[in-house]
Amino acid sequence: MTHFWGYRIPVLVVPVVLAYAVLAAWWVWRGRAHLVVTLERVLLGGAVAFATVVTMSPPGVTDTGVLEPDRSCAIHPVALGLAAVTADDQRILNVLLLVPVGVFAALVATRLRRPEGLAVVAVAAALPFGYEAGQQVFRGLQRACDTTDLADNLTGVLLGLAAGILLVGLRWAARRESGRVAP
């Protein structure tokens, strides 16, 4: 295990990410995909991989906020709103962690047919549920399942999706202005 930002991250993550990037570059080089389309997909995969590693890796050696191994999910009312989220650094990080996933999911989904695009968005929205369920099931990770984390991660995905849809709209408007899309 290697330590990054206080988290123990398996060394295997680096070669997997590099292999993923090499495969994407080969795919573009062989002419099987456009550079922008492949880049959006690679960035989506990278954002999901990063969020998964950060969320599912054991806490750092200095983290004392982990519950005992016989714990249950912390289910409690969650304070919502900008003031509640920005009052706590951990909540801000939980929101920001999944914003890139939402942005790239929206960008990738708009280039696919409707069923596949909806599946990409649905999987992105389901990730926070999967992370919290995984933290509960794999107790050896010493991670705590918490409804506050779920709400913050879901907020991050939804903000990212909104930003991605805005980027898609701006991209379409620029193409329309240049005459590449019919009015």
C-alpha positions in Angstrom: 0.0 0.0 0.0 1.1 3.5 -0.8 0.0 6.6 1.1 -1.5 9.6 -0.9 -3.2 12.4 0.9 -3.6 10.3 4.1 -5.2 7.3 2.3 -3.7 3.9 1.7 -4.1 3.3 -2.0 -3.2 0.0 -3.6 -0.2 0.2 -5.9 -2.2 -1.6 -8.5 -4.2 1.5 -9.2 -1.4 3.3 -11.1 -0.7 0.5 -13.7 -4.5 0.1 -14.2 -5.0 3.8 -14.9 -1.9 3.8 -17.2 -3.2 0.7 -19.1 -6.6 2.4 -19.5 -4.9 5.5 -21.0 -2.7 3.5 -23.4 -5.8 1.5 -24.6 -7.7 4.8 -25.2 -4.7 6.3 -27.1 -4.4 3.1 -29.2 -8.2 3.3 -30.0 -7.8 6.9 -31.2 -4.6 6.1 -33.1 -6.3 3.2 -35.0 -9.0 5.6 -36.1 -11.8 3.8 -34.2 -12.9 6.8 -32.3 -12.6 10.6 -32.4 -10.1 12.2 -30.0 -12.7 14.3 -28.1 -15.1 11.4 -27.7 -12.4 9.1 -26.4 -11.0 11.8 -24.1 -14.4 12.4 -22.6 -14.8 8.6 -21.9 -11.3 8.3 -20.5 -11.9 11.3 -18.2 -15.2 9.8 -17.1 -13.4 6.5 -16.3 -10.6 8.3 -14.5 -13.0 10.3 -12.4 -14.9 7.2 -11.4 -11.6 5.4 -10.6 -10.4 8.3 -8.5 -13.6 8.6 -6.6 -13.7 4.8 -6.0 -10.2 4.7 -4.8 -10.7 7.6 -2.4 -14.0 6.4 -1.2 -13.2 2.7 -0.8 -9.6 2.7 0.4 -8.8 2.3 4.1 -8.4 5.6 6.0 -5.0 7.0 6.7 -3.0 6.2 9.8 -4.0 9.4 11.5 -7.8 9.1 10.9 -9.5 8.3 14.2 -13.0 8.9 13.1 -13.6 5.3 11.9 -16.2 3.3 13.7 -15.7 -0.2 15.2 -15.8 -3.2 12.8 -19.3 -4.2 14.2 -20.8 -0.9 13.3 -24.0 -0.3 11.3 -24.8 2.4 8.8 -25.2 5.8 10.4 -28.7 6.8 9.2 -29.8 10.2 10.4 -31.4 13.4 9.1 -29.0 15.3 6.9 -28.9 19.1 7.0 -29.2 20.2 3.3 -28.5 23.6 1.8 -25.4 25.6 0.8 -24.8 26.8 4.4 -24.9 23.3 5.9 -22.5 21.9 3.2 -20.0 24.7 3.3 -19.8 24.7 7.1 -17.8 21.5 7.1 -14.7 20.8 5.0 -15.4 17.0 4.8 -18.8 17.7 3.3 -17.3 20.1 0.7 -14.8 17.4 -0.3 -17.6 14.8 -0.5 -19.5 17.1 -2.9 -16.5 18.0 -5.0 -15.3 14.4 -5.3 -18.1 13.4 -7.6 -18.7 16.6 -9.6 -16.3 15.5 -12.3 -18.1 12.2 -12.6 -21.4 14.0 -13.2 -19.8 16.4 -15.7 -18.2 13.7 -17.8 -21.2 11.4 -17.5 -23.3 14.2 -19.1 -20.8 14.8 -21.8 -20.5 11.1 -22.7 -24.3 10.5 -22.4 -25.1 13.1 -25.0 -22.9 11.4 -27.6 -24.7 8.1 -27.2 -28.1 6.9 -28.2 -30.9 7.5 -25.7 -30.9 4.1 -23.8 -27.1 4.0 -23.5 -27.0 7.7 -22.5 -29.6 7.2 -19.8 -27.7 4.1 -18.6 -24.5 6.2 -18.2 -26.4 8.9 -16.2 -28.2 6.2 -14.1 -24.9 4.5 -13.2 -23.3 7.9 -12.3 -26.3 8.7 -10.0 -26.1 5.2 -8.5 -22.4 5.4 -7.6 -22.9 7.1 -4.2 -25.3 4.3 -3.2 -22.8 1.7 -4.3 -20.0 3.4 -2.4 -21.9 3.5 0.9 -23.2 0.0 0.5 -19.6 -1.2 -0.2 -18.4 0.6 2.9 -21.0 -1.3 4.9 -20.4 -4.7 3.3 -16.6 -4.6 3.2 -16.0 -3.8 6.9 -12.3 -4.7 6.5 -11.9 -1.3 4.8 -12.6 0.4 8.1 -14.8 2.9 6.3 -18.1 4.3 7.8 -21.3 4.2 5.9 -23.2 7.5 6.5 -26.3 9.2 5.1 -24.5 12.5 5.1 -21.8 11.2 2.8 -24.5 9.7 0.6 -26.4 13.0 0.3 -23.1 15.0 -0.3 -21.9 12.5 -3.0 -25.3 12.5 -4.7 -25.3 16.3 -4.6 -21.9 16.3 -6.3 -23.1 14.0 -9.1 -26.2 16.1 -9.6 -24.2 19.4 -9.7 -21.8 17.8 -12.2 -24.7 16.6 -14.4 -26.1 20.1 -14.4 -22.7 21.6 -15.3 -22.2 18.9 -18.0 -25.6 19.7 -19.5 -24.7 23.4 -19.5 -21.4 22.6 -21.3 -23.3 20.5 -23.9 -25.7 23.4 -24.5 -22.8 25.8 -24.9 -21.1 23.3 -27.3 -24.3 23.0 -29.3 -24.7 26.8 -29.4 -21.2 27.3 -30.6 -21.6 24.8 -33.4 -24.9 26.4 -34.4 -23.3 29.8 -34.5 -20.6 28.6 -36.7 -23.1 26.9 -39.1 -22.2 23.3 -38.3 -25.7 22.6 -36.9 -28.9 23.5 -38.6 -31.0 26.2 -36.7 
